[in-house]
Amino acid sequence: MHLIIQIPCYNEAETLPLVLAELPRSLPGVSKLEVLVIDDGSHDGTAQIAAELGVDHLLRHPRNMGLAVSFQDGLDYCLRAGADVVVNTDGDNQYPGRFIGELIGPVLRGEADIVIGDRQTHQIEHFSPVKRVLQRWGSWVVRAASGTDVPDATSGFRAFSREAALRLIVLTRYTYTLETIIQAGKKGLAIASVPIEVNDPTRESRLMRSTWSYIKRSAATIIRLYTFYEPLRSFSFLAVPFILSGLVLLVRFFYFYLFTAQSGVGRLSQSVTIGGTLLTVGFLIFLFGVLADISSTQRSLMEEILYRQRKRELEEKER
């Protein structure tokens, strides 16, 4: 069993030695263990530190591409390098390396395709009450959107089977944590969680510049991904208020037309205009959802073709 631990880094020259020092050198059930550092356009010598510390693989971006791109590039590199299991951890030394054995356990036993380290955020002392509430609420939203049971949706400490790494394609540029869970849920991949602890913070989060920014960008990511994978349901939710409002106004008009004096009909004619317009808009939105659902089916077919092509290329390379 070939395990590669990938570490996306952006200006992590100070903390990378701590991360590498905590990584295990061998693990039960793993015949080959290697480390990949993805240097995302750092300008503090992160790549040089990684090379000096003897990492097995080093992937460099000429400029900062973002965490999501670094994560996806790392997965692709690990697959080409022959990895059977990929572990992703952060370069800021948030996740203790001693938990990697527990993290990959469900994958090695064939119980899960993806395993996520549950930081148990309600117990983390340096998390503010607001951040704890946001983490809990955000994880609940992701669980509802993905149909999975992930207690810590934003944890970046994860293990992926080869099958999961082949099927996942990160489309957003902000963060991979939410998207990969939603994708996994929609693609039927098995997800498990294991409880872990975290190290004391070494710096402020670069991904969460402010609470409002984090909420806004995360909410936009979840809505976009849910619409992407459930277009008909999403457009139906949007269409229902228009259709119901239009029906109410039309029913109101016909009620007064049939059961009240005719003199009031003129004043109620605006109900027909507004109600008919709302009803038309609602049906148009629903039709957009039908068209999007058809496109979603085609996208699923394309993803399956891409998956089989990637798998075939890797198999041919390994022969």
N, C-alpha and C positions, 0 to 999 in steps of 0.2 A: 504494500500500500504506500503510494507516494503522496506525501503531504507537503504543500507549499504554504508558508505563512506570508501573506502579502501585507505591506505596511505603506499606505499612501502618506506622503509627507510633503509639507510645504513650510519651509524654514523651521525645521525641527532639529537643527544641529545640536542643540543643548540637550534635548530629551531623547533623541534616538539612541544614544549609548545606553541609557537606562532601559529602554524598551528591549533592545537586543540582549542585554545582560539577563533579563528575566525570562527570555524564551527558553523552552526546554531543548535539550540536545538530542533526546530520543524519547519515544513514547511507545507504550505497548500497542501492538497491532500495526505499527508504522515501520516499514522497512527502509524508507528514505525520507528524510526531513530536510527541507531547504527553506531559505528565506529570500523573499523578493522585496526590494524597496522601490517604490514608485516616487521619484522626485518630480514634483509638479511645479517645475520652474522656480525652484528655490534659489535665493541669492545670498545665502548665509553659509554655503559650503556643506549642505546636507549630503549631497552626492559624494563628496570627497570623504566625509566621515563614514558613510556607509561602505565605501570601497576600502578604507583603512581598517574597518572593523571586520572585513572579510565576508560580507553578505554574498550569498551564492548567485543572486541575480540583481541587476540594477537597471531599471527602466527610467529614462529621463524625458521630460517634456521641455521643449525649448522655452516655453512660457507657461504661466499659470493657466491651467485649463479648468480647474474646479474639482471638487471632491468626487462628484458623480462620474466625471470622465476618467479620473485617475482610477476609481474603483473598477469601471468597466474595462479599461485597458489592462489593469492587473489581472482580472479574470481571464481575458483573452490570452495574455502572456502565459499564465499558469497552465491553461489548457494546452497550448502549444508546447510547453515544457514537459507535458506528460503527467500532470497532477491528477490524482484520483480524488483528493480532498483539498479544498482551499479554505484557509482560515484568514479572515480579514480582521486586523486590529489597527488601532490608531497610533500615530507617531508621537502623540503628546503624553504617552505613558499613563493613559487613563485606565487601561485594562491590564490587570496582572497576568503575566504569561503563564503562571502556574495553573490557571484554569483551562488551558487549551486542551489538556487531556480529557477533562470532563465535557468540554464543548464538542469535541469530535466524536465522543462516545456513541450518541444515537446514530450518527452517520455511519460509523464503522459497523454497527450492529444492524444496519439496514432499516432502522426505525424512522428515520427522517431524511429528507433531502436538504433541509436547511435547519440549522440550530442557532438560536439567538441567545446571547448572554443576557439574562435578566438582572439588571443592576439593583433591583428592589429599591427604586428611587425614593420610596417613602421613608427609607432608613438612611439615606445619604445626608450627612450633617451639613455639608457645604451647599446643598440645594436649598434655595429659599422656598418659603411656603407657596409663593406664586408659581415658581418653576415646578414644584411637585404637583400642583394642581394641573398645570398645563401639560405636564408629561402624562398624568393619569387620563386627562380628558382627551389628549391627542391619541393616545394608545387605544382608547375606547372607540374613537372615530375610525381609526385605521382598521380595528377589528370588525366594525360594522361594514365598512366599505369593502373589505377583502374576504369576509366570511371565515376569518381565521381566529385563533385564540392566542394572541401574542401580548403578554403583559407589558413589555417594554419595547415599543415599536421603533424608537429612535436609537436604540443601542447599535453601535457599529461593530461590536464584537460578535462575529458570526462565522459559522462553518458551513461550507457548501459542498455537496457531493458533485461529482463530475457531471451527472445528469442535470442538476440544477444550474450549474455554471454554463452548460451548453444552452439551456432554454431561456435564461434571463438576458434581457437586452435593456439596458438603462437608457431611457429616452430624455429624461429631464437633466438639467445641468446644475440644479441646486443641491440635491442630496439623493443618494441611492437608497437610504434606509426605508423610506415610506414606499417608494415605487416597487422595490423588490418584494416587499410583503404583499402588496396588492397584486402584482404580477403572479407571484407564487400561488396566491389564493385562487385566482382566476384560471391558472393553468393546472390546478390540481396537484401541486407539489406539497409534500408533507412537511409541516413546520413544527419544530419542538423548541422548548426553552429550557435553559438550565440556570439556576441561581448562581450569581457571581458577586464578588465584591469589587470595589474600585479603589484606585490609588488616590491620594490627595491631588487636587488640581495643580498643574504646573504653570498654567496661564489661563487667560480668559478665552472662552470659546470664540473662534473666528467665524463659525457658522451662524451663531446667534448674536448678532450685533446689538439687538435690543429686543425686548419682549414683544413689542408691537410688530417689528419686522419679522420675527420668528413666526408669530401667529399668522400674519398676512401671507407670507411665502409658503408656509406649511399648508394652510387652508387652500390656497390656490393650487398647490401641487395635488392635494387629495381630490379636490373637485375636478381638476383636469383629468387625472388618472381614472377616477370613477366614471366620468363621462366617456372617456376613451374606451373603457372595457365594458361599460353598461350604457350604451348610447340610447337605446329605446326606452329603458326605464328612466334615464335622466331627463330626456325630452318629454316623456309622459308626465313626470312630476311638474315640469315647467308648464305644460299645456293645460293641466287640470284646473288651475285657478281661472284661466281665461274661459274655458269651456263652461265651468260651473257658473261663473258670473254672467256669461251670455245667456245661459239657460234660465237663470233666475229673472233676468230682465225681460226675456221673451214670455216666460210664464206669467209674470206680473202684468204685462200688456194684455195678453189674452184673457186673463182673469177679469180685469176691469172692463175689457171690451164685451165680454159675454154676460157679466153679472152686474154692471153699473150702467148709469145713463150714458147715452152716446155722446153727450156734450163733453165728456172728459177724455174722449179718445184723442183729440188733437193734442192735448197737453201730454199725453202718454206716448205719442208717436216717436219721441226721442228714445224711448226704451227699445223700440224695434231697431233703430239705427245703431245705437250703442251696443245692444245685445247681439245683433247680427254681426257687428264688427268683431266683438270679443270672441264670438263663437268661431268666426272664420280664422282669426289669428290663432286660436287654440288648435284648430284642426291642422293648420299649416305647420305649427310647431310639432304636432304629433307626426305629420308626414315627414318632416325633416328627421325625426327620430327613426322612422322606418328606413329612410334612405341611409342614415348613419349606421343602422344596425346591419344593413346589407353590406356596407363597406367594412364593418367590423368583421363580418364573416370572411370576406376576402382577405382582410389583414391576418386573420387567424390562419388561413391557408398559407399565406406568404411566410408567416412565422414558422409554420411546420416545415415548409420547404427549406427555409434558411437553417433550421435546426438540423435537418437531415443532411444538408450540404456541409455544414460545419463538422458534423459527426463523421461524415465520410472522409473529409479532408484530413481530420486528425487520425482516423484509422489507417489511411493510406500512408501518412507520415510515419506512423509507428511500426509499419511492416519492415 
